[in-house]
Amino acid sequence: MNHTPSAAAPERTQQGVHHSAEASPKASTRFSKRSAAAVLVCWLLVVFDGYDLIVYGTVQGSLITETGWGLTKATAGTLGSMAFLGMMIGAIFAGRMSDSWGRRRTIISCAALFSIFTILCAFAPNAAVFGGLRLLAGIGLGGLVPSANALVAELVPAKWRSTIATLMMSGVPIGGSIAALAGIPLIPAFGWPVMFLVAAVALLVVVPLGMRFLPETLPPAKSMKQTESVGFRSLLLAPYLGMSLLFAISTLVTLFAWYGLGTWLPNLMQLAGYNLGSALTFALALNLGAVVGSVATAWAGTRFGPIPTAIAAAAVAAVALGVLVAGPPVGLVYVMLVLAGVGTHGTQCLIIAAVASHYPAHLRGTALGWALGVGRIGAVAAPQAGGLLLAAGLGVNSNFLAFAGAAAVAAVLLGAIGSKIKTAKTESKNTTPVGASNV
């Protein structure tokens, strides 16, 4: 999933002039009903991103046992990676599409692309076609979510921007919860294809709503692209190189844990002896924890700072997943999965907040794109890694250990980020900080 936070978009400038909601006094003090409707439509689209995260996990067992496609656990993991690969591709080109076509046209086009190819997954005759369709659907999702968040940033008054950004991020685990809940009655009654037909709601309802309520924004001028190109190169030069690498790798391992759990959890719980209904309720617990985490960590991040809170959240996720290896009672399993959802999703939200706070305005959007783009590698690798571990005969616990290890690595990397920030503050105590602000 590529969730570009709305706080970053307004900082983009051209010749020193802001082209955003913040540049307009009217926009900074008013939040019209039409803008609220547009924000709601964008949130609904983010919900479908979350649905897509979990939907493959809900049908994975059925694809292996019922389709006759000859899937193994390893090849099923590869198939699960296709949508994430598509999302990475879509995210790379999302900015260019928005610049060329405008936000509204990009959002609607990507939503239609995702919806059509997700619906077609229900009719896939074999694994190769299914994987190709998931790849194409992922491209639509990858371009849709950051564009939707960027548009929201232009519509929301400054005083509401942080709150709305948090609520937008909550759409991801809410969508995942819907997928888990829907799968419990629908898969046994109608089979796995029905889970992909749910995308018809996006095509027939949300896309028309987008055409009705989403406003168009003017594409930035060509000189903007030149500035962004220079900015991207600047991320990998002093004084930004070390922090850019740390932020990118911490995003990668966090998304590895989050997407790995989202893809494999239902199947892992079935392999551990639970029936499909119970396995999906475990996925529901994970996503409900993520909903709580998106709100709780936003509050804690405001009070204690995003980096210290992110370190704590990543540690909580690592410990919770480690406890699962011990085979605790079912009640404790639910608690640990809720905490894992709080920790993994909350950590990712906080990393994005930290990136947006650390870099100066002219590099902020570029830095977010860098961190999330590299982070998508973790999302692509996680389903494949989970399948390979199972195919190697290492058992269910190998997955939990891998995801716990990723969360622990994230905590260590975030600790290094916090240390570098503290050192930089100390060194520049009596000078003007260069390239960074408080996080």
Secondary structure, DSSP 8 states (H G I E B T S, - for coil): -----TTTGGG-EETTEE-SGGG-HHHHH---HHHHHHHHHHHHHHHHHHHHHHHHHHHHHHHHHHS-S---HHHHHHHHHHHHHHHHHHHHHHHHHHHHH-HHHHHHHHHHHHHHHHHHHTT--SHHHHHHHHHHHHHHHHHHHHHHHHHHHHHS-HHHHHHHHHHHHHHHHHHHHHHHHHHHHHHHHH-TTHHHHTHHHIIIIIHHHHHHH--------HHHHHHHHHHHHHHTSTTTHHHHHHHHHHHHHHHHHHHHHHHHHHHHHHHTT--HHHHHHHHHHHHHHHHHHHHHHHHHHHHH-HHHHHHHHHHHHHHHHHHHHT---HHHHHHHHHHHHHHHHHHHHHHHHHHHHHS-HHHHHHHHHHHHHHHHHHHHHHHHHHHHHHHTT--HHHHHHHHHHHHHHHHHHHHHHHHHHHHHHHHTTTS--SS----
